[in-house]
Amino acid sequence: MSASYSVPQKRKLVTALPGPKSIELQERRVNSVSRGAGTLVNIYMDHGAGAILVDVDGNQIIDMGCGIGVTTIGHANAEVAEAAAAQAAKLTHTLFTVTPYENYVAVAEKLAEITPGDFPKKSILVNTGAEAVENAVKIARKFTGRRAIVALDHAFHGRTNLTMTMTYRPWPERAGMGPFPGEIYSVPTSYPYRDGLTGEEAAEKTIDYITTHIGATEIAAFFVEPIQGDGGIVIPAPGYFKRISEFCTENGIVFVSDEIQAGIARTGVWYAIEHHGVVPDLVTTAKGIAGGFPLAAVTGRADIMDAVQPGGIGGTFGGNPVSTAAALKVLEIIERDDLLGEAKRVEKALWARIGDWADKFSVVGEVRGKGAMFGVELVHPGTTTPYPEALTAILKHATSHGVIVLDAGSWDSVLRIMPSVVISEELIDDAASVIEETLRALSGV
């Protein structure tokens, strides 16, 4: 993609990482910020543009994580910043449920247009992905009159009390933080690399578990991530979601696609569930929708969304005027600049550059992904045993050499690569070269 950025789109290191100013800031941080708010790497950022971040010491760093999928259209997009500033100069807050404003309505109208399904849809706007998931739970329970909620193994749905209960692994998200809400169930999913099942076979395993352990008529909602982000970029086998969706319809269960990480153009379509040919009842959106401003949404069938009584859902800052102004500009840019097409370009470039890693490096079990959302599963050579130490080594080497990548996976053994869809092939190649230095050492080649 040809574009002009305020920061040159190349990696450039002028100090060791972390640099002296970052080290000083880290000392201040230790004395003032809870250690519970841990960070991947203690390099403090000052500004950025496109796919490059610049730290406080002037180092230019390739961002292959996007704040976990938030800056999909690139850092500090000038048009988004301008739209947010213009709105901030006019109106920053009234609370939509007290005195409403047009931006909120316009975002809801746009979400009805871009989410899957040609039926009437409505939305509620909130602040975060976890808040969107919590509201989807409330809406589904109100609509069905049921209480049980089902999520998939390896899922991540948030860190609030309810959503961390829906999140699969205990560490670090929920260790020592109980008690937890009841009627939340984790069920087997499709994980082709590890289970070897077809989508239909995996779906029947899921359904059998529900039938024998929970009871389909007890379930209000079935939550799925079409591509599990924190779970390790797990993409269920073809046919899995189709059968699960049919099962939900047959049993009056609200089928919810949690698109907080995979949605908003990241995978080459508006919402990743489209890759599976399935239309969900409800969709949750967050992260990439507003270019870094806090905004999230629940969108879905109008009859389900309208099941809640007035005042039953909402929040003080949900659908804030500035965040919604930013979101409208982000959605405009995605369409105008064909960023769905750019995500497909990034996918093609990633496959071309890293798609053979499982053949070249013995510690790589599988490379998988869609659009600008890839995972590299790391294993002990000759086995499928997770290799978390390999991931630790890659992250340490990459971040110290100016490449930000992410960890993932239930065993902390999946390298997660989630760049902006405007990243160049040159930056992809450079970042991959840095990662390969560790892969070669670990594989002994």
C-alpha positions as CSV (number, residue, x, y, z in Angstrom):
1,M,0.0,0.0,0.0
2,S,1.4,3.4,-1.0
3,A,1.1,6.0,1.7
4,S,3.0,8.9,3.3
5,Y,3.7,8.7,7.0
6,S,5.2,11.1,9.5
7,V,7.6,8.4,10.6
8,P,9.8,6.5,8.1
9,Q,8.5,3.0,7.7
10,K,11.7,1.2,8.7
11,R,13.3,-0.3,11.8
12,K,16.1,1.8,13.3
13,L,17.8,1.4,16.6
14,V,19.8,4.2,18.2
15,T,20.2,2.7,21.7
16,A,20.0,-0.7,23.2
17,L,16.5,-1.8,24.1
18,P,15.2,-0.8,26.5
19,G,17.0,2.6,26.2
20,P,18.0,4.8,29.1
21,K,14.8,6.9,29.1
22,S,12.7,3.7,29.1
23,I,14.7,2.3,32.0
24,E,14.1,5.5,34.0
25,L,10.4,5.3,33.3
26,Q,10.3,1.7,34.3
27,E,11.8,2.7,37.7
28,R,9.0,5.3,38.1
29,R,6.4,2.7,37.0
30,V,7.5,0.1,39.6
31,N,6.8,2.6,42.3
32,S,3.4,3.8,41.1
33,V,1.7,1.1,39.0
34,S,0.3,-2.2,40.3
35,R,2.4,-5.1,39.2
36,G,-0.9,-6.8,38.2
37,A,-0.9,-4.5,35.1
38,G,2.1,-6.4,33.7
39,T,3.6,-5.6,30.3
40,L,5.2,-7.7,27.6
41,V,8.3,-5.5,27.3
42,N,9.4,-2.4,29.2
43,I,10.0,-0.1,26.2
44,Y,8.0,3.1,26.6
45,M,6.5,4.6,23.4
46,D,6.3,8.2,22.5
47,H,4.7,8.3,19.1
48,G,4.1,6.3,15.9
49,A,2.7,6.2,12.4
50,G,1.7,3.3,10.1
51,A,3.4,0.1,11.3
52,I,6.2,1.8,13.2
53,L,6.4,2.9,16.9
54,V,9.0,5.3,18.2
55,D,10.0,5.0,21.8
56,V,11.1,7.7,24.2
57,D,14.8,7.1,23.2
58,G,14.1,7.6,19.5
59,N,14.2,3.9,18.4
60,Q,11.9,3.0,15.5
61,I,10.3,-0.3,16.2
62,I,8.2,-2.6,13.9
63,D,4.8,-3.2,15.6
64,M,3.6,-6.7,14.8
65,G,1.0,-6.6,17.6
66,C,-1.1,-3.4,17.1
67,G,-1.9,-3.2,20.8
68,I,-3.4,-6.7,20.4
69,G,-5.4,-5.9,17.2
70,V,-6.4,-2.3,17.9
71,T,-4.5,-0.1,15.4
72,T,-5.5,-2.1,12.4
73,I,-5.4,0.9,10.1
74,G,-2.0,2.0,11.5
75,H,-0.8,4.2,14.3
76,A,-2.0,7.8,14.8
77,N,-4.0,8.0,11.5
78,A,-4.1,11.7,10.8
79,E,-7.7,11.6,9.6
80,V,-8.9,9.8,12.7
81,A,-7.1,12.2,14.9
82,E,-8.6,15.2,13.1
83,A,-12.1,13.7,13.4
84,A,-11.7,13.1,17.1
85,A,-10.2,16.6,17.7
86,A,-13.1,18.2,15.8
87,Q,-15.6,16.3,17.9
88,A,-13.8,17.1,21.1
89,A,-14.0,20.8,20.3
90,K,-17.8,20.5,19.9
91,L,-19.0,18.0,22.5
92,T,-17.2,15.5,24.7
93,H,-20.0,14.0,26.7
94,T,-23.7,14.1,27.5
95,L,-24.4,10.3,28.1
96,F,-26.4,8.9,25.3
97,T,-29.1,7.6,27.7
98,V,-29.7,11.1,29.0
99,T,-29.4,13.4,26.0
100,P,-28.5,11.5,22.8
101,Y,-26.4,12.6,19.8
102,E,-26.1,11.6,16.1
103,N,-22.7,9.8,16.2
104,Y,-24.0,7.0,18.3
105,V,-26.9,6.4,15.9
106,A,-24.6,6.6,12.9
107,V,-22.3,4.0,14.3
108,A,-25.2,1.7,15.1
109,E,-26.5,2.2,11.5
110,K,-23.1,1.3,10.1
111,L,-22.7,-1.8,12.3
112,A,-26.1,-3.0,11.0
113,E,-24.8,-2.6,7.5
114,I,-21.4,-4.4,7.9
115,T,-22.2,-7.2,10.3
116,P,-23.3,-10.5,8.8
117,G,-27.0,-11.1,8.0
118,D,-29.7,-9.3,6.1
119,F,-32.3,-9.2,8.9
120,P,-33.1,-6.1,10.9
121,K,-30.4,-5.3,13.5
122,K,-29.8,-3.0,16.4
123,S,-26.7,-2.2,18.5
124,I,-25.7,-1.0,21.9
125,L,-22.3,0.8,22.3
126,V,-20.1,0.4,25.3
127,N,-16.4,0.9,26.2
128,T,-14.5,-2.4,26.1
129,G,-14.6,-5.8,24.7
130,A,-15.3,-7.4,28.0
131,E,-18.2,-5.0,28.6
132,A,-19.6,-6.0,25.2
133,V,-19.4,-9.7,26.1
134,E,-21.1,-9.0,29.5
135,N,-23.9,-7.2,27.8
136,A,-24.3,-9.9,25.2
137,V,-24.7,-12.4,28.1
138,K,-27.4,-10.2,29.7
139,I,-29.3,-9.7,26.4
140,A,-29.2,-13.4,25.6
141,R,-30.4,-14.4,29.0
142,K,-33.2,-11.9,28.9
143,F,-34.3,-13.0,25.4
144,T,-34.3,-16.7,26.2
145,G,-35.2,-16.8,29.8
146,R,-32.3,-19.2,30.3
147,R,-29.1,-18.9,32.4
148,A,-26.4,-21.2,31.1
149,I,-23.6,-19.7,29.0
150,V,-21.3,-21.9,26.8
151,A,-17.8,-20.9,25.6
152,L,-15.2,-22.9,23.8
153,D,-12.0,-24.4,25.2
154,H,-9.0,-22.0,24.6
155,A,-11.4,-19.0,24.6
156,F,-10.5,-15.6,25.8
157,H,-13.5,-13.2,26.5
158,G,-12.1,-10.7,29.0
159,R,-10.9,-10.1,32.5
160,T,-14.0,-8.9,34.4
161,N,-15.5,-11.3,36.9
162,L,-18.0,-12.8,34.4
163,T,-15.7,-12.7,31.3
164,M,-12.7,-14.2,33.0
165,T,-15.0,-17.1,34.0
166,M,-15.7,-17.5,30.3
167,T,-12.0,-17.4,29.6
168,Y,-10.4,-20.9,29.3
169,R,-7.2,-20.9,31.2
170,P,-6.8,-20.1,34.9
171,W,-3.4,-18.5,34.8
172,P,-2.9,-15.6,34.8
173,E,-6.4,-14.2,34.1
174,R,-8.3,-15.6,37.0
175,A,-5.9,-17.3,39.4
176,G,-6.9,-16.5,43.0
177,M,-9.7,-14.2,42.0
178,G,-12.8,-16.3,42.8
179,P,-15.5,-17.0,43.6
180,F,-16.9,-16.9,40.0
181,P,-20.4,-16.7,38.5
182,G,-22.2,-19.9,38.0
183,E,-23.8,-21.4,34.9
184,I,-20.7,-20.8,32.7
185,Y,-19.4,-23.8,30.8
186,S,-16.3,-24.5,28.7
187,V,-16.8,-27.1,26.0
188,P,-14.5,-28.8,23.5
189,T,-13.7,-27.0,20.3
190,S,-12.1,-27.7,17.0
191,Y,-8.3,-27.4,17.1
192,P,-7.1,-29.1,13.8
193,Y,-3.4,-29.2,14.7
194,R,-4.0,-31.0,17.9
195,D,-7.2,-33.0,17.5
196,G,-7.0,-34.1,13.8
197,L,-10.7,-34.0,13.5
198,T,-12.8,-32.7,10.6
199,G,-15.1,-29.8,11.4
200,E,-18.1,-32.0,11.5
201,E,-16.4,-34.5,13.8
202,A,-15.3,-31.8,16.2
203,A,-18.8,-30.3,16.2
204,E,-20.4,-33.6,17.1
205,K,-17.9,-33.9,20.0
206,T,-18.9,-30.5,21.2
207,I,-22.6,-31.2,20.9
208,D,-22.2,-34.6,22.7
209,Y,-20.5,-32.8,25.6
210,I,-23.3,-30.2,25.8
211,T,-26.0,-32.9,25.7
212,T,-24.4,-35.1,28.3
213,H,-23.0,-32.4,30.7
214,I,-25.3,-29.3,30.4
215,G,-28.5,-29.9,28.4
216,A,-29.2,-27.9,25.3
217,T,-32.5,-26.5,26.6
218,E,-30.6,-24.9,29.6
219,I,-28.3,-22.7,27.4
220,A,-29.0,-19.0,26.7
221,A,-26.0,-18.3,24.5
222,F,-23.1,-20.1,22.8
223,F,-20.0,-17.8,22.5
224,V,-17.4,-18.4,19.9
225,E,-14.3,-16.6,18.6
226,P,-14.1,-17.4,14.8
227,I,-10.4,-17.2,15.3
228,Q,-9.2,-17.5,18.8
229,G,-6.6,-14.8,19.4
230,D,-5.3,-15.3,22.9
231,G,-6.0,-19.0,22.6
232,G,-3.3,-19.3,19.9
233,I,-4.8,-18.2,16.6
234,V,-6.9,-21.4,16.6
235,I,-9.0,-21.6,13.5
236,P,-11.6,-24.4,13.6
237,A,-11.8,-26.8,10.8
238,P,-14.3,-26.1,7.9
239,G,-17.8,-27.1,8.8
240,Y,-17.4,-26.8,12.5
241,F,-19.2,-23.5,13.0
242,K,-21.9,-24.4,10.4
243,R,-22.9,-27.4,12.5
244,I,-22.7,-25.5,15.8
245,S,-24.9,-22.7,14.4
246,E,-27.4,-25.3,13.2
247,F,-27.4,-26.9,16.7
248,C,-28.0,-23.5,18.3
249,T,-30.9,-22.7,16.0
250,E,-32.4,-26.2,16.6
251,N,-32.3,-25.6,20.3
252,G,-33.2,-21.9,20.7
253,I,-29.7,-20.9,21.7
254,V,-28.4,-17.5,20.9
255,F,-25.2,-17.9,18.7
256,V,-22.7,-15.1,19.5
257,S,-19.6,-14.4,17.4
258,D,-17.1,-12.7,19.6
259,E,-15.2,-10.6,17.0
260,I,-13.4,-8.3,19.4
261,Q,-10.0,-9.3,18.2
262,A,-10.7,-10.8,14.7
263,G,-13.3,-8.3,13.5
264,I,-13.2,-5.0,11.7
265,A,-11.2,-5.9,8.5
266,R,-8.4,-7.7,10.2
267,T,-8.8,-11.0,8.4
268,G,-9.8,-9.7,4.9
269,V,-13.5,-9.5,5.7
270,W,-15.4,-7.3,8.0
271,Y,-16.0,-10.1,10.5
272,A,-14.1,-13.4,10.7
273,I,-17.2,-15.5,11.0
274,E,-17.8,-14.7,7.3
275,H,-14.9,-17.1,6.4
276,H,-17.1,-19.9,7.8
277,G,-20.3,-19.0,5.9
278,V,-22.2,-18.6,9.2
279,V,-24.6,-15.8,10.3
280,P,-24.6,-15.3,14.1
281,D,-27.4,-13.9,16.1
282,L,-25.2,-11.4,18.0
283,V,-21.8,-10.0,17.2
284,T,-19.4,-8.3,19.7
285,T,-17.1,-5.7,18.3
286,A,-14.2,-3.7,19.9
287,K,-10.5,-3.2,19.4
288,G,-10.0,-2.1,15.8
289,I,-13.3,-0.2,15.5
290,A,-12.0,3.3,16.6
291,G,-8.3,3.4,15.9
292,G,-7.3,3.3,19.5
293,F,-10.2,5.2,21.1
294,P,-12.2,3.2,23.6
295,L,-15.4,1.8,21.9
296,A,-17.1,-1.5,21.7
297,A,-20.5,-2.8,20.6
298,V,-23.1,-5.6,20.7
299,T,-24.9,-5.9,17.4
300,G,-27.6,-8.4,16.4
301,R,-31.0,-9.4,15.5
302,A,-33.4,-6.6,16.4
303,D,-35.8,-8.9,18.3
304,I,-33.0,-10.2,20.5
305,M,-31.5,-6.7,21.1
306,D,-35.0,-5.3,22.0
307,A,-35.7,-8.0,24.6
308,V,-34.1,-5.9,27.3
309,Q,-36.2,-3.3,29.1
310,P,-35.2,0.4,28.8
311,G,-32.4,1.1,31.2
312,G,-31.4,-2.6,31.4
313,I,-28.3,-2.0,29.4
314,G,-26.1,1.1,29.1
315,G,-23.2,2.9,30.8
316,T,-21.9,6.4,31.5
317,F,-19.2,6.5,28.8
318,G,-20.5,4.0,26.3
319,G,-20.6,5.4,22.8
320,N,-18.8,8.5,23.8
321,P,-19.0,11.3,21.1
322,V,-15.3,11.4,20.5
323,S,-14.9,7.7,20.3
324,T,-17.8,7.4,17.9
325,A,-16.5,10.2,15.7
326,A,-13.2,8.3,15.5
327,A,-15.0,5.1,14.7
328,L,-17.0,6.6,11.8
329,K,-13.8,7.9,10.3
330,V,-12.1,4.4,10.7
331,L,-15.0,2.7,9.0
332,E,-14.9,5.3,6.2
333,I,-11.2,4.7,5.7
334,I,-11.6,0.9,5.6
335,E,-14.1,1.2,2.8
336,R,-12.5,4.0,0.9
337,D,-9.0,2.6,0.9
338,D,-10.0,-1.0,0.5
339,L,-8.4,-2.2,3.7
340,L,-10.2,-5.5,3.4
341,G,-8.1,-5.9,0.3
342,E,-5.0,-4.7,2.2
343,A,-5.6,-7.4,4.8
344,K,-5.6,-10.0,2.1
345,R,-2.3,-8.5,0.7
346,V,-0.8,-8.9,4.2
347,E,-2.0,-12.5,4.4
348,K,-0.4,-13.3,1.1
349,A,2.9,-11.6,2.1
350,L,2.9,-13.5,5.4
351,W,2.3,-16.8,3.8
352,A,5.0,-16.1,1.3
353,R,7.5,-15.1,4.0
354,I,6.8,-17.4,7.0
355,G,4.5,-20.1,5.5
356,D,7.4,-22.6,5.3
357,W,8.7,-22.2,8.8
358,A,7.3,-25.6,9.9
359,D,9.4,-27.2,7.2
360,K,12.5,-25.1,7.9
361,F,12.6,-25.1,11.7
362,S,12.0,-28.1,13.9
363,V,10.6,-26.0,16.8
364,V,7.7,-24.9,14.6
365,G,4.7,-27.2,14.6
366,E,2.4,-25.2,12.4
367,V,1.9,-21.7,10.9
368,R,-1.7,-20.7,10.5
369,G,-3.7,-17.5,10.0
370,K,-6.1,-15.3,8.1
371,G,-5.5,-11.7,6.9
372,A,-3.2,-9.9,9.3
373,M,-3.7,-12.5,12.1
374,F,-1.2,-15.3,12.2
375,G,0.0,-17.8,14.8
376,V,3.2,-19.9,14.9
377,E,2.8,-22.9,17.2
378,L,6.1,-23.8,18.9
379,V,6.8,-27.4,19.9
380,H,9.7,-29.5,21.1
381,P,11.3,-30.9,17.9
382,G,9.8,-34.2,16.7
383,T,6.7,-33.8,18.9
384,T,3.6,-31.8,19.4
385,T,4.5,-31.0,23.0
386,P,4.2,-27.2,23.6
387,Y,7.5,-25.4,23.9
388,P,6.8,-22.2,26.0
389,E,10.5,-21.6,26.5
390,A,11.0,-21.2,22.8
391,L,8.3,-18.5,22.8
392,T,10.0,-16.7,25.7
393,A,13.3,-16.7,23.8
394,I,11.7,-15.4,20.6
395,L,9.9,-12.6,22.4
396,K,13.1,-11.6,24.3
397,H,15.2,-11.5,21.1
398,A,12.6,-9.8,19.0
399,T,11.8,-7.0,21.4
400,S,15.5,-6.3,22.1
401,H,16.0,-6.0,18.3
402,G,13.1,-3.6,17.6
403,V,10.2,-6.0,16.7
404,I,7.1,-6.2,18.8
405,V,5.3,-9.5,18.6
406,L,2.8,-11.2,20.9
407,D,2.5,-14.3,23.0
408,A,-0.6,-16.6,22.8
409,G,-1.8,-20.1,23.4
410,S,-3.2,-22.0,26.3
411,W,0.3,-23.4,26.9
412,D,2.1,-20.0,26.2
413,S,3.6,-21.6,23.1
414,V,2.1,-19.7,20.1
415,L,3.8,-16.7,18.6
416,R,1.1,-14.2,17.6
417,I,1.6,-11.9,14.7
418,M,-1.0,-9.2,14.2
419,P,0.4,-6.2,12.2
420,S,-1.5,-3.3,10.8
421,V,-3.1,-4.0,7.4
422,V,-1.0,-1.1,6.0
423,I,2.3,-2.7,6.8
424,S,4.7,-3.0,3.9
425,E,6.2,-6.3,2.6
426,E,9.6,-4.8,3.5
427,L,8.7,-4.5,7.1
428,I,7.2,-8.0,7.2
429,D,10.4,-9.4,5.7
430,D,12.6,-7.4,8.2
431,A,10.5,-8.6,11.2
432,A,10.5,-12.2,10.0
433,S,14.3,-12.1,9.6
434,V,14.7,-11.0,13.3
435,I,12.4,-13.8,14.5
436,E,14.3,-16.4,12.3
437,E,17.5,-15.6,14.1
438,T,16.0,-17.3,17.2
439,L,14.2,-20.0,15.3
440,R,17.5,-21.1,13.7
441,A,19.3,-21.2,17.1
442,L,16.5,-23.2,18.7
443,S,16.3,-25.6,15.8
444,G,20.1,-26.0,15.5
445,V,20.3,-24.9,11.9
